């Protein structure tokens, strides 16, 4: 299985993105209505299209008598970000990782101070879990079990997928948390060795978390590390899978941002209203219904009885935030050491 260095991703994909990333129409007013274009990371598709869009459109119509329509593009978070940087005409981006918002700001697509947004721009969150086949035939109970030689692991590609980067942090950070509990200190060598061993069992790296789920659904592989909601959606659909809850795992936190470069003065009032709606009680309840966890009201999460209880949860702050997690763990540990030994 060939792999490309993370640092070369943009150069390898830019030519395609200049074409593909510009495929969606520029938002416009049509017949007294307005179109909002949203670029989102892959697993946002169901909740946005089935709940958030129609509920906001109905609310805006009641209050303002104006029709609102939506156009969407969903892909891996890194891919979505690259499309927007290459000139795609989205109004709002919903991304897997904060680092991608920072990239949009550095590239001039976002000019407002997004860090002053509610909850620092985070609209929902979810823990990372392990999906296995029904009956758990391989006896997988935690991340280290994925390193066994009889396990074939599906894992999205860190070049294109924010979910893949969360997964790497989940594996690495879980060993730091467990070693700290056991010995009083975080054992970085243990964490790196576990990550190395688990990565050695990866047999496929699809482009996004959703593509990885689709591949797993076809029967390929023994396990998949993914967002909790992906496992819950699969179980709802009757897929023969089980969810394994690691003893310690990360909560991924997902930011949203307005692409200021693309929003005209005429469009801005409705775009900003939609954007702020993402933190409303109505929207947060919709996220919980579709198995994301609320960031505005923890009591809303109690209404979803399928949510797992995590014994030792953590966030990216364990590593000092994304400004340190990416260079120190994703690049230095994973890319420069783990991946090179694969």
VEXDRENMAR-107688 format. One record per residue (C-alpha): residue in three letters; residue number from 1; x, y, z. Coordinates in nm, 3 decimals. Layout:
res  n  u  v  w
ALA  NUM  X  Y  Z
...
This chain:
res  n  u  v  w
UNK  1  0.000  0.000  0.000
UNK  2  0.167  0.321  -0.112
UNK  3  0.148  0.631  0.103
UNK  4  0.213  1.000  0.036
UNK  5  0.373  1.228  0.290
UNK  6  0.133  1.465  0.460
UNK  7  0.347  1.765  0.369
UNK  8  0.302  1.695  -0.002
UNK  9  -0.076  1.665  0.002
UNK  10  -0.164  2.012  -0.126
UNK  11  0.081  1.995  -0.413
UNK  12  -0.054  1.658  -0.521
UNK  13  -0.420  1.760  -0.513
UNK  14  -0.423  2.126  -0.616
UNK  15  -0.469  2.069  -0.989
UNK  16  -0.777  1.855  -0.935
UNK  17  -0.917  2.085  -0.669
UNK  18  -0.902  2.389  -0.894
UNK  19  -1.157  2.215  -1.112
UNK  20  -1.358  2.008  -0.867
UNK  21  -1.357  2.266  -0.589
UNK  22  -1.526  2.521  -0.811
UNK  23  -1.811  2.296  -0.922
UNK  24  -2.079  2.443  -0.695
UNK  25  -2.272  2.755  -0.802
UNK  26  -2.213  3.093  -0.642
UNK  27  -2.488  3.167  -0.386
UNK  28  -2.747  3.396  -0.539
UNK  29  -3.091  3.539  -0.487
UNK  30  -3.349  3.372  -0.709
UNK  31  -3.716  3.468  -0.727
UNK  32  -3.710  3.647  -0.393
UNK  33  -3.519  3.361  -0.231
UNK  34  -3.155  3.304  -0.152
UNK  35  -2.917  3.009  -0.184
UNK  36  -2.659  2.926  0.084
UNK  37  -2.370  2.701  -0.013
UNK  38  -2.221  2.485  0.262
UNK  39  -1.899  2.287  0.246
UNK  40  -1.887  2.023  0.517
UNK  41  -1.678  1.730  0.631
UNK  42  -1.822  1.396  0.533
UNK  43  -2.029  1.284  0.832
UNK  44  -2.229  1.609  0.851
UNK  45  -2.441  1.512  0.551
UNK  46  -2.741  1.346  0.720
UNK  47  -2.807  1.596  0.996
UNK  48  -2.763  1.896  0.769
UNK  49  -2.980  1.773  0.483
UNK  50  -3.249  1.601  0.691
UNK  51  -3.282  1.844  0.982
UNK  52  -3.076  2.164  0.993
UNK  53  -3.147  2.292  0.640
UNK  54  -3.525  2.232  0.637
UNK  55  -3.574  2.356  0.993
UNK  56  -3.383  2.679  0.933
UNK  57  -3.555  2.736  0.598
UNK  58  -3.897  2.697  0.761
UNK  59  -3.801  2.933  1.043
UNK  60  -3.668  3.200  0.804
UNK  61  -3.977  3.171  0.584
UNK  62  -4.207  3.220  0.886
UNK  63  -4.016  3.519  1.016
UNK  64  -3.912  3.693  0.692
UNK  65  -4.132  3.554  0.416
UNK  66  -3.824  3.463  0.211
UNK  67  -3.730  3.123  0.072
UNK  68  -3.386  2.984  0.158
UNK  69  -3.231  2.702  -0.042
UNK  70  -2.911  2.511  0.025
UNK  71  -2.636  2.362  -0.190
UNK  72  -2.385  2.128  -0.024
UNK  73  -2.053  1.960  -0.083
UNK  74  -1.936  1.696  0.163
UNK  75  -1.591  1.534  0.167
UNK  76  -1.292  1.487  0.397
UNK  77  -1.217  1.798  0.602
UNK  78  -0.873  1.851  0.450
UNK  79  -1.022  1.808  0.102
UNK  80  -1.303  2.056  0.170
UNK  81  -1.053  2.309  0.302
UNK  82  -0.829  2.267  0.000
UNK  83  -1.128  2.322  -0.230
UNK  84  -1.214  2.648  -0.058
UNK  85  -0.854  2.765  -0.065
UNK  86  -0.845  2.685  -0.436
UNK  87  -1.140  2.916  -0.503
UNK  88  -1.459  2.718  -0.435
UNK  89  -1.751  2.950  -0.365
UNK  90  -1.896  2.824  -0.037
UNK  91  -2.057  3.056  0.218
UNK  92  -2.015  2.839  0.527
UNK  93  -1.767  2.564  0.610
UNK  94  -1.821  2.297  0.876
UNK  95  -1.494  2.117  0.938
UNK  96  -1.359  1.829  1.139
UNK  97  -1.060  2.008  1.286
UNK  98  -0.978  2.359  1.404
UNK  99  -0.653  2.353  1.207
UNK  100  -0.851  2.365  0.884
UNK  101  -1.028  2.684  0.995
UNK  102  -0.689  2.833  1.070
UNK  103  -0.572  2.738  0.721
UNK  104  -0.873  2.919  0.571
UNK  105  -0.792  3.227  0.778
UNK  106  -0.427  3.221  0.675
UNK  107  -0.534  3.182  0.311
UNK  108  -0.759  3.490  0.324
UNK  109  -1.090  3.305  0.287
UNK  110  -1.188  3.392  0.646
UNK  111  -1.118  3.750  0.756
UNK  112  -1.333  3.783  1.071
UNK  113  -1.203  3.684  1.414
UNK  114  -1.354  3.335  1.422
UNK  115  -1.210  3.263  1.767
UNK  116  -1.467  3.503  1.915
UNK  117  -1.755  3.286  1.792
UNK  118  -1.979  3.102  2.041
UNK  119  -1.790  2.809  2.195
UNK  120  -1.486  2.923  1.993
UNK  121  -1.662  2.815  1.675
UNK  122  -1.733  2.455  1.786
UNK  123  -2.088  2.345  1.696
UNK  124  -2.088  1.979  1.810
UNK  125  -1.863  1.696  1.926
UNK  126  -1.840  1.316  1.934
UNK  127  -1.605  1.053  2.082
UNK  128  -1.397  0.814  1.875
UNK  129  -1.484  0.445  1.898
UNK  130  -1.397  0.114  1.733
UNK  131  -1.640  -0.069  1.505
UNK  132  -1.613  -0.448  1.481
UNK  133  -1.812  -0.727  1.319
UNK  134  -2.121  -0.861  1.497
UNK  135  -2.024  -1.089  1.783
UNK  136  -1.678  -0.926  1.799
UNK  137  -1.507  -1.238  1.659
UNK  138  -1.159  -1.092  1.704
UNK  139  -1.217  -1.008  2.073
UNK  140  -1.129  -0.640  2.034
UNK  141  -1.185  -0.431  2.348
UNK  142  -0.944  -0.136  2.322
UNK  143  -0.705  0.031  2.081
UNK  144  -0.404  -0.196  2.158
UNK  145  -0.607  -0.501  2.051
UNK  146  -0.608  -0.360  1.697
UNK  147  -0.233  -0.429  1.677
UNK  148  -0.275  -0.808  1.675
UNK  149  -0.152  -0.981  1.356
UNK  150  -0.494  -1.133  1.282
UNK  151  -0.665  -0.789  1.262
UNK  152  -0.719  -0.597  0.938
UNK  153  -0.794  -0.231  1.015
UNK  154  -0.972  0.024  0.796
UNK  155  -0.848  0.376  0.868
UNK  156  -0.916  0.696  0.670
UNK  157  -0.624  0.877  0.513
UNK  158  -0.468  1.154  0.728
UNK  159  -0.384  1.347  0.410
UNK  160  -0.749  1.411  0.325
UNK  161  -0.948  1.329  0.640
UNK  162  -0.976  1.525  0.962
UNK  163  -1.132  1.214  1.115
UNK  164  -0.812  1.024  1.045
UNK  165  -0.613  1.284  1.238
UNK  166  -0.858  1.263  1.530
UNK  167  -0.813  0.885  1.523
UNK  168  -0.436  0.913  1.546
UNK  169  -0.472  1.146  1.845
UNK  170  -0.725  0.907  2.000
UNK  171  -0.487  0.610  1.987
UNK  172  -0.182  0.807  2.101
UNK  173  -0.361  1.007  2.370
UNK  174  -0.541  0.707  2.516
UNK  175  -0.208  0.549  2.605
UNK  176  -0.090  0.874  2.762
UNK  177  -0.403  0.887  2.976
UNK  178  -0.384  0.523  3.081
UNK  179  -0.014  0.537  3.161
UNK  180  -0.069  0.852  3.366
UNK  181  -0.338  0.676  3.568
UNK  182  -0.123  0.368  3.617
UNK  183  0.216  0.526  3.687
UNK  184  0.155  0.897  3.748
UNK  185  0.335  0.998  3.428
UNK  186  0.245  1.004  3.058
UNK  187  0.450  0.738  2.878
UNK  188  0.516  0.883  2.533
UNK  189  0.723  0.584  2.424
UNK  190  0.433  0.353  2.507
UNK  191  0.193  0.579  2.319
UNK  192  0.413  0.585  2.010
UNK  193  0.469  0.210  2.016
UNK  194  0.095  0.144  2.037
UNK  195  0.030  0.383  1.747
UNK  196  0.308  0.215  1.548
UNK  197  0.170  -0.131  1.612
UNK  198  -0.190  -0.036  1.531
UNK  199  -0.088  0.142  1.211
UNK  200  0.092  -0.173  1.104
UNK  201  -0.247  -0.346  1.081
UNK  202  -0.402  -0.085  0.848
UNK  203  -0.503  -0.249  0.520
UNK  204  -0.686  0.042  0.354
UNK  205  -0.691  0.422  0.384
UNK  206  -1.006  0.569  0.221
UNK  207  -1.028  0.943  0.164
UNK  208  -1.277  1.031  0.437
UNK  209  -1.447  0.888  0.745
UNK  210  -1.762  0.827  0.540
UNK  211  -1.569  0.647  0.266
UNK  212  -1.405  0.432  0.535
UNK  213  -1.745  0.344  0.678
UNK  214  -1.875  0.255  0.331
UNK  215  -1.579  0.025  0.272
UNK  216  -1.628  -0.141  0.610
UNK  217  -1.997  -0.191  0.530
UNK  218  -1.902  -0.396  0.224
UNK  219  -1.744  -0.653  0.457
UNK  220  -1.381  -0.550  0.409
UNK  221  -1.161  -0.546  0.719
UNK  222  -1.213  -0.655  1.078
UNK  223  -1.231  -0.316  1.249
UNK  224  -1.273  0.054  1.185
UNK  225  -1.183  0.350  1.407
UNK  226  -1.442  0.620  1.358
UNK  227  -1.679  0.876  1.507
UNK  228  -1.937  0.735  1.750
UNK  229  -2.225  0.862  1.537
UNK  230  -2.110  0.656  1.238
UNK  231  -2.142  0.340  1.443
UNK  232  -2.483  0.443  1.576
UNK  233  -2.611  0.524  1.227
UNK  234  -2.491  0.186  1.102
UNK  235  -2.663  0.005  1.388
UNK  236  -2.985  0.198  1.319
UNK  237  -2.967  0.074  0.961
UNK  238  -2.936  -0.284  1.081
UNK  239  -2.570  -0.335  0.988
UNK  240  -2.411  -0.643  1.153
UNK  241  -2.162  -0.444  1.361
UNK  242  -2.085  -0.376  1.725
UNK  243  -1.944  -0.064  1.888
UNK  244  -1.641  -0.107  2.113
UNK  245  -1.582  0.177  2.359
UNK  246  -1.211  0.228  2.438
UNK  247  -1.123  0.282  2.802
UNK  248  -0.987  0.623  2.705
UNK  249  -1.063  0.814  2.387
UNK  250  -1.079  1.161  2.239
UNK  251  -1.382  1.380  2.182
UNK  252  -1.353  1.537  1.839
UNK  253  -1.483  1.896  1.830
UNK  254  -1.611  2.039  1.502
UNK  255  -1.584  2.407  1.407
UNK  256  -1.795  2.611  1.166
UNK  257  -1.697  2.937  0.998
UNK  258  -1.830  3.187  0.746
UNK  259  -1.619  3.215  0.430
UNK  260  -1.608  3.597  0.435
UNK  261  -1.436  3.620  0.097
UNK  262  -1.745  3.477  -0.078
UNK  263  -2.036  3.641  0.107
UNK  264  -2.177  3.961  -0.040
UNK  265  -2.340  4.238  0.163
UNK  266  -2.680  4.135  0.024
UNK  267  -2.634  3.773  0.128
UNK  268  -2.469  3.832  0.465
UNK  269  -2.779  3.881  0.686
UNK  270  -2.929  3.542  0.600
UNK  271  -2.591  3.366  0.594
UNK  272  -2.509  3.504  0.940
UNK  273  -2.855  3.409  1.067
UNK  274  -2.807  3.053  0.946
UNK  275  -2.460  3.042  1.094
UNK  276  -2.578  3.157  1.438
UNK  277  -2.868  2.911  1.415
UNK  278  -2.616  2.627  1.447
UNK  279  -2.586  2.706  1.821
UNK  280  -2.961  2.739  1.879
UNK  281  -3.146  2.491  2.099
UNK  282  -3.334  2.367  1.793
UNK  283  -3.017  2.292  1.598
UNK  284  -2.840  2.142  1.898
UNK  285  -3.135  1.907  1.953
UNK  286  -3.111  1.805  1.588
UNK  287  -2.741  1.729  1.629
UNK  288  -2.817  1.509  1.931
UNK  289  -3.093  1.328  1.741
UNK  290  -2.840  1.242  1.471
UNK  291  -2.587  1.130  1.733
UNK  292  -2.360  1.433  1.760
UNK  293  -2.325  1.567  2.113
UNK  294  -2.432  1.917  2.203
UNK  295  -2.174  2.176  2.303
UNK  296  -2.423  2.431  2.438
UNK  297  -2.628  2.221  2.681
UNK  298  -2.498  1.892  2.824
UNK  299  -2.849  1.804  2.944
UNK  300  -2.953  1.764  2.580
UNK  301  -2.708  1.476  2.552
UNK  302  -2.901  1.287  2.819
UNK  303  -3.190  1.257  2.574
UNK  304  -2.989  1.024  2.349
UNK  305  -2.977  0.694  2.535
UNK  306  -2.740  0.546  2.276
UNK  307  -2.448  0.769  2.377
UNK  308  -2.164  0.576  2.538
UNK  309  -2.012  0.657  2.875
UNK  310  -1.639  0.716  2.832
UNK  311  -1.430  0.616  3.134
UNK  312  -1.133  0.843  3.058
UNK  313  -1.230  1.104  2.798
UNK  314  -1.000  1.377  2.672
UNK  315  -0.988  1.650  2.408
UNK  316  -0.718  1.796  2.185
UNK  317  -0.622  2.016  2.480
UNK  318  -0.436  1.713  2.618
UNK  319  -0.173  1.798  2.356
UNK  320  -0.193  2.176  2.397
UNK  321  -0.456  2.232  2.126
UNK  322  -0.426  2.185  1.751
UNK  323  -0.145  2.440  1.726
UNK  324  0.074  2.183  1.902
UNK  325  -0.107  1.855  1.828
UNK  326  -0.058  1.881  1.452
UNK  327  0.317  1.954  1.437
UNK  328  0.412  1.744  1.740
UNK  329  0.189  1.437  1.699
UNK  330  0.049  1.425  1.345
UNK  331  0.370  1.540  1.175
UNK  332  0.660  1.456  1.408
UNK  333  0.534  1.132  1.563
UNK  334  0.300  0.991  1.299
UNK  335  0.435  1.116  0.966
UNK  336  0.806  1.130  1.043
UNK  337  0.832  0.816  1.257
UNK  338  0.530  0.584  1.252
UNK  339  0.438  0.616  0.885
UNK  340  0.796  0.583  0.763
UNK  341  0.829  0.247  0.935
UNK  342  0.511  0.105  0.779
